[in-house]
Amino acid sequence: DSSFANVEKNKTASQAGLIILIADNKDDKFLKGNAAKVSALVWRSHRIKRVVRSTLTAETMAALEAVESGDLIRAHLAEIHCGLGYKTHAQDVSAIKMIHVTDCKSLYDLLQKRGTIPSERRLLIDIEALRNDLENNNVVSKWINTRQMLADCLTKNDDRAGDYLRHVLKTGYYQLTEDAKADQAIAEMVSELSSEQE
């Protein structure tokens, strides 16, 4: 996730955040939208080094970093499961499916080649790099609503943005489709946190 030009004391800087989960995707059930067991492996929140001109560019920069970080995790997992075979390493890594999740519909549409071509030429290169991963490296892109975007709280100065993330970390389950229980889960988390503070 990202937030455009929102860094305090530097309004030309944008914030990026990522969370990498490992999920039980047996029979592609997680990818198909079923709730699955997940564990958080990595998270990061930081200022995007490049000054960007739009929300779409900020989201693209955050997505690039998330996919690159996911590739590193996949490389570690491939080495654990298959050893470090020089000739087969690339195939071993891409045998582990990666799902890139975004709440930015314009980025998702561009990655699916359905969106309007952006006027920023540098952005086109970054989007093509992401498309290359989607087409050649067993990476799938999924759009999800903002309330279920786990990295949202890493880019916003909002106490409530992390409620759904806390719920997922507490229960150990996450899903890639609309979670009908999301509002209830968030309300319960808010109530629980309020009672703990009292």
Contacts in CASP RR format, 6 or more apart in sequence:
PFRMAT RR
TARGET T0000
AUTHOR 0000-0000-0000
METHOD contacts of the structure
MODEL  1
DSSFANVEKNKTASQAGLIILIADNKDDKFLKGNAAKVSALVWRSHRIKR
VVRSTLTAETMAALEAVESGDLIRAHLAEIHCGLGYKTHAQDVSAIKMIH
VTDCKSLYDLLQKRGTIPSERRLLIDIEALRNDLENNNVVSKWINTRQML
ADCLTKNDDRAGDYLRHVLKTGYYQLTEDAKADQAIAEMVSELSSEQE
1 16 0 8 1.000
1 17 0 8 1.000
1 18 0 8 1.000
1 59 0 8 1.000
1 62 0 8 1.000
1 102 0 8 1.000
1 103 0 8 1.000
1 149 0 8 1.000
1 151 0 8 1.000
1 152 0 8 1.000
1 154 0 8 1.000
1 155 0 8 1.000
2 14 0 8 1.000
2 15 0 8 1.000
2 16 0 8 1.000
2 17 0 8 1.000
2 48 0 8 1.000
2 55 0 8 1.000
2 58 0 8 1.000
2 59 0 8 1.000
2 61 0 8 1.000
2 62 0 8 1.000
2 104 0 8 1.000
2 155 0 8 1.000
3 14 0 8 1.000
3 15 0 8 1.000
3 58 0 8 1.000
3 155 0 8 1.000
3 156 0 8 1.000
4 14 0 8 1.000
4 52 0 8 1.000
4 54 0 8 1.000
4 55 0 8 1.000
4 58 0 8 1.000
5 11 0 8 1.000
5 12 0 8 1.000
5 13 0 8 1.000
5 14 0 8 1.000
6 14 0 8 1.000
6 15 0 8 1.000
6 155 0 8 1.000
6 156 0 8 1.000
6 157 0 8 1.000
7 13 0 8 1.000
7 14 0 8 1.000
7 15 0 8 1.000
7 47 0 8 1.000
8 157 0 8 1.000
10 47 0 8 1.000
12 51 0 8 1.000
13 47 0 8 1.000
13 48 0 8 1.000
13 51 0 8 1.000
14 47 0 8 1.000
14 48 0 8 1.000
14 52 0 8 1.000
14 58 0 8 1.000
14 61 0 8 1.000
15 45 0 8 1.000
15 46 0 8 1.000
15 47 0 8 1.000
15 48 0 8 1.000
15 154 0 8 1.000
15 155 0 8 1.000
16 44 0 8 1.000
16 45 0 8 1.000
16 46 0 8 1.000
16 47 0 8 1.000
16 48 0 8 1.000
16 58 0 8 1.000
16 61 0 8 1.000
16 62 0 8 1.000
16 65 0 8 1.000
16 154 0 8 1.000
16 155 0 8 1.000
17 43 0 8 1.000
17 44 0 8 1.000
17 45 0 8 1.000
17 46 0 8 1.000
17 62 0 8 1.000
17 66 0 8 1.000
17 151 0 8 1.000
17 154 0 8 1.000
17 155 0 8 1.000
18 42 0 8 1.000
18 43 0 8 1.000
18 44 0 8 1.000
18 62 0 8 1.000
18 65 0 8 1.000
18 66 0 8 1.000
18 69 0 8 1.000
18 151 0 8 1.000
18 154 0 8 1.000
19 40 0 8 1.000
19 42 0 8 1.000
19 43 0 8 1.000
19 150 0 8 1.000
19 151 0 8 1.000
19 154 0 8 1.000
19 165 0 8 1.000
20 40 0 8 1.000
20 41 0 8 1.000
20 42 0 8 1.000
20 43 0 8 1.000
20 66 0 8 1.000
20 69 0 8 1.000
20 70 0 8 1.000
20 73 0 8 1.000
21 38 0 8 1.000
21 39 0 8 1.000
21 40 0 8 1.000
21 41 0 8 1.000
21 150 0 8 1.000
21 174 0 8 1.000
22 38 0 8 1.000
22 39 0 8 1.000
22 41 0 8 1.000
22 73 0 8 1.000
22 77 0 8 1.000
23 30 0 8 1.000
23 36 0 8 1.000
23 37 0 8 1.000
23 38 0 8 1.000
23 99 0 8 1.000
23 174 0 8 1.000
24 30 0 8 1.000
24 36 0 8 1.000
24 37 0 8 1.000
24 38 0 8 1.000
25 31 0 8 1.000
25 36 0 8 1.000
25 97 0 8 1.000
25 99 0 8 1.000
29 36 0 8 1.000
30 36 0 8 1.000
30 99 0 8 1.000
30 175 0 8 1.000
30 176 0 8 1.000
31 97 0 8 1.000
31 99 0 8 1.000
31 140 0 8 1.000
31 142 0 8 1.000
31 176 0 8 1.000
33 175 0 8 1.000
33 176 0 8 1.000
33 177 0 8 1.000
34 175 0 8 1.000
35 173 0 8 1.000
35 174 0 8 1.000
35 175 0 8 1.000
35 179 0 8 1.000
36 173 0 8 1.000
36 174 0 8 1.000
36 175 0 8 1.000
37 172 0 8 1.000
37 173 0 8 1.000
38 168 0 8 1.000
38 172 0 8 1.000
38 173 0 8 1.000
38 174 0 8 1.000
39 172 0 8 1.000
40 169 0 8 1.000
41 73 0 8 1.000
42 69 0 8 1.000
42 70 0 8 1.000
42 73 0 8 1.000
43 151 0 8 1.000
43 154 0 8 1.000
44 65 0 8 1.000
44 69 0 8 1.000
44 154 0 8 1.000
45 154 0 8 1.000
45 155 0 8 1.000
48 58 0 8 1.000
48 61 0 8 1.000
48 62 0 8 1.000
50 61 0 8 1.000
52 58 0 8 1.000
52 61 0 8 1.000
53 120 0 8 1.000
54 118 0 8 1.000
54 120 0 8 1.000
55 104 0 8 1.000
56 104 0 8 1.000
56 106 0 8 1.000
56 107 0 8 1.000
56 110 0 8 1.000
56 118 0 8 1.000
56 123 0 8 1.000
57 118 0 8 1.000
57 120 0 8 1.000
57 123 0 8 1.000
57 126 0 8 1.000
59 102 0 8 1.000
59 104 0 8 1.000
59 106 0 8 1.000
59 107 0 8 1.000
60 107 0 8 1.000
60 123 0 8 1.000
60 126 0 8 1.000
60 127 0 8 1.000
60 130 0 8 1.000
61 126 0 8 1.000
62 155 0 8 1.000
63 100 0 8 1.000
63 102 0 8 1.000
63 107 0 8 1.000
63 130 0 8 1.000
64 126 0 8 1.000
64 129 0 8 1.000
64 130 0 8 1.000
66 100 0 8 1.000
67 98 0 8 1.000
67 100 0 8 1.000
67 130 0 8 1.000
67 133 0 8 1.000
67 139 0 8 1.000
70 98 0 8 1.000
71 93 0 8 1.000
71 98 0 8 1.000
71 133 0 8 1.000
71 137 0 8 1.000
74 93 0 8 1.000
74 94 0 8 1.000
74 96 0 8 1.000
74 98 0 8 1.000
75 89 0 8 1.000
75 93 0 8 1.000
77 96 0 8 1.000
78 89 0 8 1.000
78 92 0 8 1.000
78 93 0 8 1.000
78 95 0 8 1.000
78 96 0 8 1.000
79 89 0 8 1.000
79 92 0 8 1.000
81 92 0 8 1.000
82 88 0 8 1.000
82 92 0 8 1.000
83 92 0 8 1.000
85 92 0 8 1.000
93 137 0 8 1.000
94 136 0 8 1.000
94 137 0 8 1.000
94 138 0 8 1.000
95 138 0 8 1.000
96 138 0 8 1.000
97 138 0 8 1.000
97 139 0 8 1.000
97 140 0 8 1.000
98 137 0 8 1.000
98 138 0 8 1.000
98 139 0 8 1.000
98 140 0 8 1.000
99 139 0 8 1.000
99 140 0 8 1.000
99 141 0 8 1.000
99 142 0 8 1.000
99 176 0 8 1.000
100 130 0 8 1.000
100 133 0 8 1.000
100 134 0 8 1.000
100 139 0 8 1.000
100 140 0 8 1.000
100 141 0 8 1.000
100 142 0 8 1.000
101 141 0 8 1.000
101 142 0 8 1.000
101 143 0 8 1.000
101 144 0 8 1.000
101 149 0 8 1.000
101 150 0 8 1.000
101 176 0 8 1.000
102 108 0 8 1.000
102 141 0 8 1.000
102 142 0 8 1.000
102 143 0 8 1.000
102 144 0 8 1.000
102 149 0 8 1.000
103 143 0 8 1.000
103 144 0 8 1.000
103 145 0 8 1.000
103 146 0 8 1.000
103 148 0 8 1.000
103 149 0 8 1.000
103 152 0 8 1.000
104 143 0 8 1.000
105 143 0 8 1.000
106 115 0 8 1.000
107 127 0 8 1.000
108 141 0 8 1.000
108 142 0 8 1.000
108 143 0 8 1.000
109 115 0 8 1.000
110 118 0 8 1.000
110 127 0 8 1.000
111 127 0 8 1.000
111 130 0 8 1.000
111 131 0 8 1.000
111 134 0 8 1.000
111 141 0 8 1.000
112 141 0 8 1.000
113 131 0 8 1.000
117 124 0 8 1.000
118 124 0 8 1.000
118 127 0 8 1.000
130 141 0 8 1.000
133 139 0 8 1.000
134 140 0 8 1.000
134 141 0 8 1.000
142 176 0 8 1.000
144 176 0 8 1.000
144 177 0 8 1.000
145 178 0 8 1.000
146 152 0 8 1.000
147 164 0 8 1.000
147 182 0 8 1.000
147 183 0 8 1.000
147 186 0 8 1.000
148 164 0 8 1.000
148 178 0 8 1.000
148 179 0 8 1.000
148 182 0 8 1.000
150 164 0 8 1.000
150 165 0 8 1.000
150 168 0 8 1.000
150 174 0 8 1.000
152 161 0 8 1.000
152 162 0 8 1.000
152 164 0 8 1.000
152 165 0 8 1.000
153 161 0 8 1.000
153 162 0 8 1.000
153 165 0 8 1.000
160 186 0 8 1.000
160 190 0 8 1.000
163 185 0 8 1.000
163 186 0 8 1.000
163 189 0 8 1.000
163 190 0 8 1.000
163 193 0 8 1.000
164 182 0 8 1.000
164 185 0 8 1.000
164 186 0 8 1.000
164 189 0 8 1.000
166 189 0 8 1.000
166 193 0 8 1.000
167 185 0 8 1.000
167 186 0 8 1.000
167 188 0 8 1.000
167 189 0 8 1.000
168 174 0 8 1.000
170 189 0 8 1.000
171 185 0 8 1.000
179 185 0 8 1.000
END
